Amino acid sequence: MSDQTFIKKIIHVDMDAFYASVEQMDHPELKGKPLAVGGSENRGVVSAASYEARKFGVRSAMSGIQAARNCPDLIFVKPRFDRYKEISQKIRAIFYDYTDLVEPLSLDEAYLDVTKNKKGNPSATLLAQEIRKRIFDEVGLTASAGISVNKFVAKIASDYNKPNGQKTVNPNEVISFLETLEIKKFYGIGKVTKEKMYQHAIFTGADLKTKSLEYLLHHFGKSGGFYYNIVRGIHNSEVKPNRISKSVAAEHTFNENLTSEIFMQEKLDQIALELEKRLKKYKISGKTVTLKIKFSDFTTQTRSKTLPYFISDKGLLAETAKELLYQQRIKDSVRLLGISLNNLNTEPKKTVVVQLKFDF
């Protein structure tokens, strides 16, 4: 990494408890209080939790019932995604003042490639400080940042000094940083893979580095090559400013579990209408319809069907979803239904090479 010409400067900006922070900003009476966005004491799933709630073990994707048990004083508020999107667009506008190479991952985080930037500032660390200050001054929220030579290390670094902090991992620090890192903190290594790593005596980056490429491929499949490279600081994924959506979805969690397929059909009509609105807004259509069913025991099942033509119409979406509903008997009462559409017309078309034949 001695040749400075080829060293990239990547910033990963991650908003601090974004949904919850927006609610506390808009409703000052909620500041300093344990807050959950989404869910309720009786139903639903938590979308986000304030830092005050996190101290009690409240986390996103946790059931509202469990969150209320963990924190009896927890305040539940309904999510306002239009408001979160509005704020996100303001934050993104700040990013584009520095570089056009912005890759949003969600409403609350993005990668920025500032190797060459609009400010002509060679210090990615100073740029990250300036960006975070502008977000606070102009939007009113705090953000954390990670700065390094690639997306993988920057993503991990952004979590280091949360909330309202940043960490830079310089080129000559990358290897030692990754070696001392606990394997569970490696981005992309989830709970199941972590447990499997532990079974192979891999607890830190240094442990991972002792394993050969052949060993990792044998025990972890194709992912083994990824693990072999990342612990050596090799991650060549570019910051992609135009990320193409691979699916569009709409879903609904019910206040009471549904036991009748007749009621489920009515809900699918409503969900298909919501999905149609989203598809038409962005002029998207697709061929593969997937029905998502979450049962009362929180197990999830998906059923898919690929059509020979592109669709975006609510009637066809609902019709296909209902067909999938009756594809297999419903095993239990249902707490959530969702419809998603992929194999979209936004995906790049594959080039087909045809050998032409001529008659002589």
C-alpha positions in Angstrom: 0.0 0.0 0.0 3.0 2.3 -0.4 1.9 3.7 -3.8 -0.3 6.6 -2.8 -1.6 6.9 -6.4 -3.8 3.8 -6.1 -5.0 4.2 -2.5 -8.7 5.1 -2.4 -10.2 7.3 0.3 -13.6 6.0 1.3 -16.0 7.5 3.9 -18.9 5.5 5.3 -21.4 7.9 6.9 -24.0 6.3 9.3 -26.7 8.3 11.0 -27.1 7.7 14.7 -30.4 5.9 15.6 -31.8 7.7 12.6 -35.6 7.1 12.8 -35.6 7.6 16.6 -33.4 10.7 16.4 -35.8 12.2 13.8 -38.7 11.6 16.1 -36.9 13.2 19.1 -35.9 16.2 17.0 -39.4 16.7 15.8 -40.9 16.1 19.2 -38.6 17.7 21.9 -40.7 16.1 24.7 -39.3 12.7 23.6 -35.6 13.8 24.0 -33.7 11.8 26.5 -36.4 9.2 26.8 -36.4 5.5 25.7 -38.1 5.4 22.4 -39.0 2.7 19.9 -40.2 3.4 16.3 -42.6 0.8 15.2 -44.2 -2.0 17.1 -46.3 -1.7 20.2 -46.7 -3.3 23.6 -49.0 -5.9 22.0 -47.9 -6.3 18.3 -45.4 -5.5 15.6 -41.7 -5.3 15.3 -39.4 -2.4 16.4 -37.9 -0.6 13.4 -35.5 1.5 15.4 -34.6 2.3 19.0 -33.2 5.4 20.6 -29.9 5.1 22.5 -31.8 5.5 25.8 -33.8 2.4 24.8 -30.8 0.4 23.7 -29.4 0.6 27.2 -32.3 -1.8 28.1 -31.5 -4.2 25.3 -34.1 -2.9 22.9 -33.0 -3.4 19.3 -34.4 -3.2 15.8 -36.2 -6.3 14.5 -37.2 -7.1 18.1 -40.9 -7.8 18.8 -42.7 -5.0 20.5 -43.8 -7.4 23.3 -40.2 -8.2 24.1 -39.1 -4.6 23.9 -41.8 -3.6 26.4 -40.6 -6.4 28.7 -37.0 -5.2 28.5 -38.0 -1.5 29.1 -41.3 -1.0 30.9 -41.1 2.8 30.3 -40.5 2.4 26.6 -42.5 4.9 24.4 -43.7 3.5 21.0 -44.2 5.8 18.1 -45.5 5.1 14.6 -42.9 5.3 11.8 -43.2 8.2 9.4 -41.2 7.1 6.4 -42.1 10.1 4.2 -40.5 12.3 6.9 -37.4 10.0 7.1 -37.0 10.1 3.3 -37.3 13.9 3.3 -34.5 14.2 5.9 -32.4 11.6 4.1 -32.6 13.7 0.9 -31.3 16.7 2.7 -28.4 14.7 4.0 -27.7 13.2 0.6 -27.6 16.7 -0.9 -24.7 17.5 1.5 -22.8 14.4 0.3 -23.1 15.6 -3.3 -21.4 18.8 -2.4 -18.2 16.8 -1.9 -18.4 14.0 -4.5 -20.7 12.5 -7.1 -19.5 9.0 -6.1 -22.2 8.4 -3.4 -23.6 5.0 -2.9 -26.6 5.0 -0.5 -27.2 1.8 1.3 -30.4 2.9 3.0 -32.0 6.1 4.1 -29.5 6.5 6.9 -26.1 5.4 5.5 -24.0 5.8 2.5 -20.5 5.3 1.1 -18.6 8.3 -0.4 -15.5 8.0 -2.5 -13.5 11.2 -1.9 -10.2 10.1 -3.5 -10.9 13.0 -5.9 -13.4 15.4 -4.3 -15.0 18.7 -5.2 -13.3 20.5 -2.3 -9.8 19.5 -3.4 -9.1 18.4 0.1 -6.6 15.5 0.3 -7.7 14.6 3.9 -10.6 12.3 4.0 -10.6 12.6 7.8 -11.1 16.4 7.7 -13.8 16.0 5.0 -15.7 13.5 7.2 -15.5 16.0 10.1 -16.8 18.7 7.9 -19.7 16.6 6.5 -20.8 15.5 10.0 -20.7 19.1 11.2 -22.8 20.2 8.3 -25.4 17.5 8.9 -25.7 18.6 12.5 -25.8 22.4 11.7 -28.2 22.1 8.7 -30.3 19.1 9.6 -30.0 18.9 13.4 -28.9 15.3 13.7 -25.7 13.6 14.5 -23.8 11.1 12.3 -20.8 8.8 12.7 -18.2 8.0 10.1 -15.6 5.5 9.2 -12.7 6.4 6.9 -10.3 4.0 5.2 -9.0 2.6 2.0 -12.0 0.4 1.1 -15.7 0.1 1.8 -15.3 -2.9 4.1 -12.9 -1.3 6.5 -14.8 2.1 6.4 -18.1 0.3 7.3 -16.6 -1.4 10.3 -14.8 1.8 11.4 -18.0 3.9 11.4 -19.4 1.8 14.2 -16.3 2.3 16.4 -17.0 5.7 18.0 -20.8 5.8 17.8 -22.7 7.9 18.5 -21.5 11.2 17.0 -17.9 10.1 16.4 -15.6 8.9 13.7 -12.6 6.6 13.2 -9.9 6.7 10.5 -8.0 3.5 9.7 -4.9 4.7 7.7 -3.4 2.5 4.9 -0.5 1.3 7.2 -3.0 0.4 10.0 -5.5 -1.7 8.0 -3.8 -5.1 8.6 -3.2 -4.6 12.3 -6.7 -3.2 12.7 -8.3 -6.3 11.1 -6.1 -8.7 13.0 -7.1 -7.5 16.4 -10.8 -7.2 15.4 -13.2 -9.7 16.9 -14.7 -11.9 14.2 -18.2 -11.0 15.2 -17.5 -7.4 14.2 -16.5 -8.2 10.7 -19.2 -6.8 8.4 -21.1 -9.6 6.7 -20.5 -12.2 9.4 -23.8 -12.9 11.0 -24.8 -15.0 14.0 -24.8 -18.3 12.2 -21.4 -17.8 10.5 -20.0 -16.4 13.7 -20.9 -19.6 15.5 -19.4 -21.7 12.7 -16.2 -19.6 12.9 -16.0 -20.3 16.6 -16.2 -24.0 15.9 -13.1 -23.6 13.8 -11.3 -21.7 16.5 -11.6 -18.4 14.6 -12.3 -15.7 17.2 -10.3 -12.7 15.8 -9.0 -11.5 12.4 -5.6 -12.9 13.4 -7.2 -16.4 13.8 -8.9 -16.0 10.4 -5.6 -15.1 8.8 -4.0 -18.3 9.9 -6.4 -20.3 7.7 -5.4 -21.1 4.1 -7.6 -20.3 1.1 -8.2 -24.0 0.6 -9.3 -24.5 4.2 -11.7 -21.6 4.0 -13.2 -22.6 0.7 -13.6 -26.2 1.9 -15.4 -25.1 5.1 -17.2 -21.9 4.1 -17.8 -22.4 0.3 -17.5 -19.4 -2.0 -17.6 -17.1 1.0 -14.2 -18.5 2.0 -12.5 -16.6 -0.7 -14.1 -13.4 0.5 -13.0 -14.0 4.1 -9.5 -14.8 2.9 -9.2 -11.5 1.1 -10.9 -9.1 3.6 -8.7 -10.1 6.5 -5.7 -9.1 4.3 -7.3 -5.7 3.5 -8.3 -6.7 0.0 -11.7 -5.5 -1.0 -12.0 -4.0 -4.4 -15.7 -3.2 -4.5 -16.2 0.2 -6.1 -18.5 2.9 -4.7 -21.4 2.5 -7.1 -23.4 5.8 -7.3 -26.3 4.3 -9.3 -27.3 1.3 -7.3 -30.1 -0.5 -9.1 -33.0 -1.7 -7.0 -33.5 -5.5 -7.4 -36.9 -5.7 -5.8 -39.8 -3.5 -4.7 -42.0 -4.7 -1.8 -45.0 -3.8 0.4 -46.1 -5.7 3.5 -48.4 -5.3 6.5 -48.3 -6.6 10.1 -51.8 -7.2 11.4 -53.2 -6.1 14.8 -54.8 -9.5 15.1 -53.6 -12.8 13.6 -55.5 -13.9 10.5 -56.9 -17.4 10.4 -59.2 -17.2 7.4 -57.8 -17.2 3.8 -60.8 -15.0 2.8 -59.5 -12.2 5.1 -56.0 -12.8 3.8 -57.2 -12.3 0.2 -58.7 -8.9 1.2 -55.4 -7.9 2.8 -53.5 -9.0 -0.3 -55.7 -6.6 -2.4 -54.7 -3.7 -0.2 -51.0 -4.7 -0.2 -51.1 -5.0 -4.0 -52.6 -1.5 -4.3 -49.7 -0.1 -2.2 -47.1 -2.0 -4.2 -48.7 -0.7 -7.5 -48.3 2.9 -6.2 -44.6 2.4 -5.5 -44.0 0.7 -8.8 -45.8 3.4 -10.8 -44.0 6.2 -9.0 -40.7 4.9 -10.2 -42.0 3.5 -13.5 -40.9 0.0 -12.6 -42.3 -3.4 -13.5 -41.1 -7.0 -13.0 -41.7 -10.6 -13.7 -41.3 -12.5 -10.4 -43.9 -12.1 -7.7 -43.0 -13.3 -4.2 -45.5 -13.8 -1.4 -44.2 -13.4 2.1 -46.0 -15.0 5.0 -45.0 -14.6 8.6 -46.9 -16.9 11.0 -47.9 -16.4 14.6 -44.8 -18.3 15.8 -42.6 -15.8 13.8 -41.5 -18.3 11.2 -41.5 -16.9 7.7 -42.3 -18.6 4.4 -41.9 -17.3 0.9 -43.5 -18.5 -2.3 -42.6 -17.2 -5.8 -43.8 -17.3 -9.4 -42.1 -15.9 -12.5 -44.4 -14.7 -15.3 -43.5 -14.5 -19.0 -44.1 -10.8 -19.1 -43.5 -7.6 -17.0 -46.3 -6.5 -14.6 -47.0 -3.6 -12.3 -50.8 -3.7 -12.2 -52.4 -4.2 -8.8 -54.9 -6.7 -10.3 -52.2 -9.0 -11.7 -50.1 -8.6 -8.5 -53.0 -9.6 -6.3 -54.1 -12.4 -8.6 -50.6 -14.0 -8.6 -50.2 -13.5 -4.8 -53.5 -15.2 -4.2 -52.5 -18.1 -6.4 -49.3 -18.5 -4.3 -51.4 -18.3 -1.1 -53.4 -21.4 -2.2 -50.3 -23.2 -3.4 -49.9 -24.8 -0.1 -52.1 -25.1 3.0 -51.6 -22.4 5.6 -50.1 -24.2 8.6 -50.9 -21.5 11.3 -52.5 -18.1 11.9 -50.8 -15.3 10.0 -49.4 -12.1 11.5 -47.8 -10.5 8.4 -48.3 -10.7 4.6 -46.1 -9.1 2.0 -45.8 -9.0 -1.8 -42.5 -8.2 -3.6 -41.7 -7.9 -7.2 -38.2 -8.6 -8.7 -36.6 -9.6 -12.0 -37.3 -5.9 -12.7 -37.0 -3.9 -15.9 -34.4 -1.8 -14.2 -31.9 -4.7 -14.2 -29.2 -4.5 -17.0 -30.0 -6.7 -19.9 -27.6 -9.6 -20.6 -25.8 -9.5 -23.9 -26.5 -12.6 -26.0 -23.9 -13.5 -28.6 -25.4 -15.2 -31.7 -23.3 -16.9 -34.4 -24.6 -15.7 -37.8 -24.8 -18.2 -40.6 -24.5 -17.3 -44.2 -25.3 -19.3 -47.3 -22.6 -19.2 -49.9 
